[in-house]
């Protein structure tokens, strides 16, 4: 009798364990058809939270929620009053969990002044943390990476323009940054003693006031070439963390534009036509379902994600947004943010700004160059667009 009871207990335990595992893997009992069917799960979160979830146009709840659904194609939409909306078509399969985690942006962002200098030109450093500002009296460095930005924050002066003689064209000044972003070569248009137009280049430290600017007009090309070799070396170090086959193809056929802030994705332009083979085998499941492009075409711009081994064609050369999941672009006099696979374009700012300059900050905002009163002010200033 005891053996029988133990056997019944053991079989009951095994049955419950199998039922729990099956339930966790998405299997559900269909009473109408008297069968067990597999299901999938859409795990929907968002920033900000408590956004509405629509599945094929029907409200199913708010984020953060797990929705258990039969395998099928679904249109998932995430909406919240006062924010941009997000949508994506998803092919849900049994036993799989698809994560949906969009970022929504306010429809009416705030606009706050950061400078009151009158700015001729603004250039962001390559890492995006700092902005070189050419004003009427001097060149300054603005720290865009500060977590808190006080009203009209102090600027670090790089050089007084009075120390750089005969400069006549600041708008077209070219700035080339050193690999460590601590120095830069400024290429100015100037007039020599014979009043003939010429180029003048200065090597300036970005960490102090340059009281004796170093003229490097004759040696700038050599210095820039050395810097470029160092940048290429740094890029190659990051590429070493990518699959080996991609590393080789990238070195031979790609112009690296930039890596995402977390260095898991790369934005690049193709130098040659090349086929991008699968780097991860077997192929990962429950990954980004946006159709990718592995037939690389010369001149086109792409994003490669090393974690999922996915490669996406993007329409324009963009900048990385701070979360490494989005790209930011200026288009038709508007600033938009798109998912890194070039879907879900969301216009985040359509107010006035100088299209020659916009820059994302490390805390998810955007800095633009704006002249809000052109009848009074001759030159624009930096403003912070609060989209987060």
C-alpha positions as CSV (number, residue, x, y, z in Angstrom):
1,X,0.0,0.0,0.0
2,X,2.8,2.4,0.9
3,X,4.6,1.7,-2.4
4,X,1.3,2.4,-4.3
5,X,0.8,5.7,-2.4
6,X,4.4,6.7,-3.1
7,X,4.0,5.8,-6.8
8,X,0.8,7.9,-7.0
9,X,2.5,10.8,-5.3
10,X,5.5,10.5,-7.6
11,X,3.3,10.4,-10.7
12,X,1.2,13.3,-9.5
13,X,4.4,15.3,-8.8
14,X,5.7,14.6,-12.3
15,X,2.4,15.5,-13.9
16,X,2.3,18.8,-12.0
17,X,5.9,19.5,-12.9
18,X,5.2,18.8,-16.6
19,X,2.1,21.0,-16.5
20,X,4.0,23.9,-14.9
21,X,6.9,23.6,-17.4
22,X,4.4,23.5,-20.3
23,X,2.5,26.5,-18.9
24,X,5.8,28.5,-18.6
25,X,6.7,27.6,-22.2
26,X,3.4,28.9,-23.4
27,X,1.1,25.9,-23.7
28,X,-2.6,26.5,-22.9
29,X,-5.6,24.2,-22.6
30,X,-8.2,24.9,-25.3
31,X,-11.5,23.6,-23.8
32,X,-13.5,24.2,-27.0
33,X,-11.3,21.9,-29.0
34,X,-10.3,19.8,-26.1
35,X,-6.6,20.1,-26.9
36,X,-3.4,21.7,-25.7
37,X,-2.0,24.5,-27.9
38,X,1.3,26.3,-27.8
39,X,1.2,30.1,-27.4
40,X,3.8,32.9,-27.4
41,X,4.3,35.9,-25.1
42,X,4.6,39.5,-26.0
43,X,6.4,41.2,-23.1
44,X,5.5,44.9,-23.4
45,X,7.3,47.6,-21.5
46,X,7.9,51.3,-22.3
47,X,9.5,54.5,-21.3
48,X,7.5,56.3,-19.9
49,X,5.6,53.6,-18.2
50,X,1.8,53.0,-18.2
51,X,1.4,53.4,-22.0
52,X,-1.6,51.7,-23.7
53,X,-1.0,48.5,-25.6
54,X,-3.0,47.8,-28.7
55,X,-2.9,44.5,-30.5
56,X,-4.4,44.6,-34.0
57,X,-6.2,47.8,-33.0
58,X,-7.7,46.4,-29.7
59,X,-6.7,47.8,-26.3
60,X,-5.1,45.0,-24.3
61,X,-3.8,46.8,-21.2
62,X,-0.9,49.0,-20.3
63,X,2.8,48.5,-20.0
64,X,4.5,46.7,-18.2
65,X,2.5,43.6,-19.2
66,X,3.0,40.1,-20.6
67,X,0.4,39.1,-23.2
68,X,-0.1,35.4,-23.9
69,X,-1.3,35.0,-27.5
70,X,-1.6,32.1,-30.0
71,X,1.0,32.1,-32.8
72,X,0.1,34.6,-35.5
73,X,1.0,37.9,-37.0
74,X,0.2,40.9,-34.9
75,X,0.4,44.7,-35.1
76,X,1.6,46.0,-31.8
77,X,1.0,49.6,-31.0
78,X,2.2,51.5,-27.9
79,X,0.5,54.9,-27.2
80,X,0.4,57.4,-24.4
81,X,-1.4,60.8,-24.3
82,X,1.1,63.7,-24.9
83,X,3.7,61.4,-26.5
84,X,4.7,60.1,-29.9
85,X,3.3,56.6,-30.7
86,X,5.2,53.4,-31.6
87,X,4.1,50.4,-33.7
88,X,5.6,47.2,-35.1
89,X,4.4,44.1,-36.9
90,X,5.4,40.9,-35.0
91,X,5.3,37.3,-36.0
92,X,4.6,35.5,-32.8
93,X,5.6,31.8,-32.6
94,X,4.8,29.2,-30.0
95,X,7.0,29.0,-26.9
96,X,8.8,32.2,-27.7
97,X,8.9,35.5,-25.8
98,X,9.1,38.7,-27.9
99,X,10.2,41.8,-26.0
100,X,8.7,45.1,-26.9
101,X,10.3,48.1,-25.2
102,X,9.8,51.4,-27.1
103,X,10.8,54.9,-26.0
104,X,8.1,57.5,-26.5
105,X,9.0,61.2,-26.7
106,X,6.9,64.2,-25.7
107,X,4.9,65.9,-28.5
108,X,5.6,69.3,-27.0
109,X,9.3,69.4,-25.8
110,X,10.7,72.2,-23.7
111,X,13.3,74.7,-25.1
112,X,15.8,76.2,-22.7
113,X,18.6,78.6,-23.5
114,X,22.2,77.5,-22.7
115,X,24.3,80.4,-24.0
116,X,23.8,84.1,-24.8
117,X,27.0,84.8,-26.7
118,X,25.9,85.0,-30.3
119,X,27.5,82.0,-32.0
120,X,29.1,81.9,-35.5
121,X,29.7,78.2,-35.6
122,X,29.3,75.2,-33.3
123,X,31.0,71.8,-33.8
124,X,30.5,68.8,-31.5
125,X,33.5,66.6,-30.6
126,X,33.4,63.1,-32.1
127,X,32.3,61.5,-28.9
128,X,29.5,64.1,-28.6
129,X,30.2,65.1,-25.1
130,X,31.6,68.6,-25.8
131,X,30.8,71.4,-28.2
132,X,33.4,73.8,-29.7
133,X,31.8,77.3,-30.0
134,X,33.1,80.1,-32.2
135,X,31.7,83.3,-30.8
136,X,32.4,86.9,-31.8
137,X,35.3,87.4,-29.4
138,X,36.7,83.9,-28.7
139,X,36.5,80.2,-29.2
140,X,34.9,78.3,-26.3
141,X,34.3,74.7,-25.2
142,X,30.9,73.8,-23.9
143,X,30.5,70.6,-21.8
144,X,27.4,68.9,-23.1
145,X,28.0,65.9,-21.0
146,X,27.2,67.5,-17.6
147,X,24.3,65.8,-15.9
148,X,22.9,69.2,-14.7
149,X,23.0,72.2,-17.0
150,X,22.6,75.5,-15.0
151,X,21.2,78.6,-16.6
152,X,23.9,80.0,-18.9
153,X,26.6,77.7,-17.6
154,X,30.2,78.9,-17.7
155,X,32.2,78.2,-20.8
156,X,35.9,77.3,-21.0
157,X,37.7,79.6,-23.3
158,X,40.0,77.9,-25.8
159,X,41.5,81.0,-27.4
160,X,40.8,84.7,-28.0
161,X,40.2,85.5,-31.6
162,X,42.4,88.6,-31.3
163,X,45.4,86.1,-31.1
164,X,44.6,84.7,-34.5
165,X,45.2,87.5,-37.0
166,X,43.7,88.1,-40.5
167,X,40.9,85.5,-40.1
168,X,38.0,86.5,-42.3
169,X,35.8,83.4,-42.5
170,X,34.7,81.7,-39.3
171,X,31.5,80.1,-40.6
172,X,33.5,77.7,-42.9
173,X,36.1,76.9,-40.2
174,X,37.0,73.2,-40.3
175,X,37.7,71.5,-37.0
176,X,39.6,68.1,-36.8
177,X,39.8,66.5,-33.3
178,X,42.6,64.4,-31.9
179,X,41.8,60.8,-31.1
180,X,41.6,61.6,-27.3
181,X,39.4,64.7,-28.0
182,X,41.8,66.8,-26.0
183,X,43.2,68.8,-29.0
184,X,41.9,70.0,-32.3
185,X,43.3,71.6,-35.5
186,X,41.3,74.6,-36.6
187,X,41.5,75.4,-40.3
188,X,40.6,79.0,-41.0
189,X,40.4,81.1,-44.2
190,X,42.6,84.1,-43.9
191,X,44.5,86.9,-45.7
192,X,48.2,87.0,-45.9
193,X,50.3,90.2,-46.0
194,X,49.8,90.5,-49.8
195,X,46.0,90.4,-49.1
196,X,45.7,87.2,-51.0
197,X,43.3,84.6,-49.7
198,X,45.0,81.6,-47.9
199,X,44.5,79.0,-45.3
200,X,45.8,79.2,-41.7
201,X,45.7,76.2,-39.3
202,X,46.2,76.2,-35.6
203,X,46.7,73.4,-33.1
204,X,44.8,74.2,-29.9
205,X,44.3,72.5,-26.6
206,X,40.7,72.0,-25.6
207,X,41.6,71.8,-22.0
208,X,43.0,75.3,-21.4
209,X,43.2,78.9,-22.7
210,X,45.7,78.9,-25.5
211,X,47.7,82.1,-25.0
212,X,50.2,81.2,-27.7
213,X,48.3,79.5,-30.5
214,X,50.5,77.1,-32.4
215,X,50.4,77.7,-36.2
216,X,50.6,74.3,-37.9
217,X,49.6,75.3,-41.4
218,X,52.6,73.6,-43.0
219,X,52.4,70.4,-40.9
220,X,48.7,69.9,-40.5
221,X,48.3,67.2,-43.2
222,X,51.0,65.1,-41.5
223,X,49.4,65.6,-38.1
224,X,45.9,64.8,-39.3
225,X,47.2,61.7,-41.1
226,X,48.8,60.5,-37.8
227,X,45.6,61.2,-35.9
228,X,43.6,59.2,-38.5
229,X,45.9,56.2,-38.1
230,X,45.4,56.3,-34.3
231,X,41.6,56.6,-34.8
232,X,41.7,53.6,-37.1
233,X,43.6,51.7,-34.5
234,X,41.0,52.5,-31.9
235,X,38.2,51.4,-34.2
236,X,40.0,48.1,-34.8
237,X,40.2,47.5,-31.1
238,X,36.4,47.8,-30.8
239,X,36.0,45.6,-33.9
240,X,37.9,42.9,-32.1
241,X,34.9,42.5,-29.9
242,X,32.7,41.7,-33.0
243,X,32.6,38.4,-34.7
244,X,35.9,37.6,-36.5
245,X,34.4,37.4,-40.0
246,X,32.8,40.8,-39.5
247,X,36.0,42.3,-38.3
248,X,37.8,41.2,-41.5
249,X,35.0,42.4,-43.8
250,X,34.7,45.7,-42.0
251,X,38.4,46.4,-42.2
252,X,38.4,45.8,-46.0
253,X,35.1,47.1,-47.1
254,X,33.6,49.6,-44.7
255,X,34.1,53.2,-43.7
256,X,33.2,53.2,-40.0
257,X,31.1,56.3,-39.2
258,X,30.6,55.7,-35.5
259,X,30.0,53.0,-32.9
260,X,26.9,53.1,-30.6
261,X,27.7,54.5,-27.1
262,X,27.7,50.9,-25.6
263,X,29.9,49.7,-28.6
264,X,27.5,46.8,-29.5
265,X,26.4,48.3,-32.8
266,X,28.3,50.1,-35.6
267,X,27.1,52.7,-38.1
268,X,29.0,52.3,-41.4
269,X,29.1,53.1,-45.1
270,X,30.1,50.5,-47.6
271,X,33.2,51.0,-49.7
272,X,32.6,47.9,-51.8
273,X,29.8,45.5,-52.7
274,X,30.1,42.5,-50.4
275,X,28.0,39.6,-49.0
276,X,27.8,39.6,-45.2
277,X,27.7,35.9,-44.1
278,X,26.0,34.7,-41.0
279,X,28.3,35.2,-38.0
280,X,26.3,33.4,-35.3
281,X,25.2,29.8,-35.9
282,X,22.7,28.6,-35.3
283,X,20.7,31.8,-35.8
284,X,19.3,33.3,-32.6
285,X,15.6,33.1,-32.0
286,X,13.2,35.9,-30.7
287,X,15.4,38.6,-32.1
288,X,14.6,41.8,-34.0
289,X,12.2,40.8,-36.8
290,X,12.7,43.8,-39.1
291,X,14.0,42.5,-42.5
292,X,17.7,42.8,-42.6
293,X,20.1,43.3,-45.6
294,X,23.2,41.2,-45.9
295,X,23.9,42.1,-49.6
296,X,26.0,45.2,-48.9
297,X,26.0,47.8,-51.7
298,X,28.8,50.3,-52.2
299,X,27.8,53.8,-51.0
300,X,24.9,52.6,-48.8
301,X,24.8,53.2,-45.0
302,X,24.1,50.3,-42.6
303,X,23.9,49.4,-38.9
304,X,25.2,46.1,-37.7
305,X,24.2,44.7,-34.3
306,X,26.9,42.2,-33.0
307,X,24.7,40.8,-30.2
308,X,22.0,39.6,-32.7
309,X,24.1,39.4,-35.8
310,X,21.7,41.6,-37.7
311,X,22.5,44.1,-40.4
312,X,20.0,46.9,-41.4
313,X,20.0,49.3,-44.3
314,X,19.4,52.9,-43.1
315,X,18.4,55.7,-45.4
316,X,20.7,58.5,-44.2
317,X,23.9,59.2,-42.3
318,X,22.7,59.7,-38.7
319,X,24.0,60.2,-35.2
320,X,23.7,57.7,-32.4
321,X,21.2,58.6,-29.7
322,X,22.4,58.1,-26.1
323,X,20.6,54.8,-25.4
324,X,22.4,52.9,-28.3
325,X,18.9,51.8,-29.5
326,X,18.1,54.8,-31.6
327,X,19.5,57.1,-34.3
328,X,18.9,60.8,-34.6
329,X,18.6,62.6,-37.9
330,X,17.8,66.1,-39.3
331,X,15.3,65.8,-42.1
332,X,13.1,68.4,-43.8
333,X,14.0,71.0,-41.2
334,X,12.9,68.6,-38.4
335,X,14.7,66.5,-36.0
336,X,13.6,62.9,-35.8
337,X,14.6,59.8,-33.8
338,X,14.3,56.3,-35.3
339,X,14.9,52.8,-34.1
340,X,18.4,51.5,-35.0
341,X,16.8,49.3,-37.7
342,X,15.5,52.5,-39.4
343,X,11.8,51.9,-38.4
344,X,9.4,54.0,-36.2
345,X,10.6,57.4,-37.2
346,X,9.4,59.9,-34.5
347,X,9.6,63.6,-35.0
348,X,10.8,65.0,-31.7
349,X,11.5,68.7,-32.6
350,X,10.1,70.7,-35.5
351,X,10.8,74.2,-34.2
352,X,13.3,76.7,-35.5
353,X,17.0,75.7,-35.6
354,X,20.1,76.1,-37.7
355,X,20.2,72.9,-39.7
356,X,24.0,72.9,-39.7
357,X,24.1,71.8,-36.1
358,X,22.2,69.5,-33.6
359,X,23.7,67.2,-31.0
360,X,22.3,64.6,-28.6
361,X,23.4,64.7,-25.0
362,X,24.4,61.8,-22.8
363,X,21.2,62.1,-20.8
364,X,18.9,61.9,-23.8
365,X,18.2,65.5,-24.7
366,X,19.2,67.5,-27.8
367,X,21.2,70.7,-28.2
368,X,20.3,72.9,-31.2
369,X,21.5,76.2,-32.5
370,X,18.6,78.7,-32.6
371,X,18.0,82.4,-33.2
372,X,14.6,83.0,-31.8
373,X,14.7,86.8,-32.5
374,X,16.5,87.3,-35.7
375,X,15.3,90.9,-36.0
376,X,17.2,91.8,-32.8
377,X,19.9,89.2,-32.6
378,X,22.3,88.8,-35.5
379,X,23.6,85.4,-34.4
380,X,22.0,82.2,-32.9
381,X,22.7,80.5,-29.5
382,X,22.6,77.1,-28.0
383,X,19.3,75.8,-26.7
384,X,18.4,72.5,-24.9
385,X,15.4,70.6,-26.3
386,X,13.9,68.6,-23.4
387,X,12.7,65.4,-25.0
388,X,13.3,63.2,-21.9
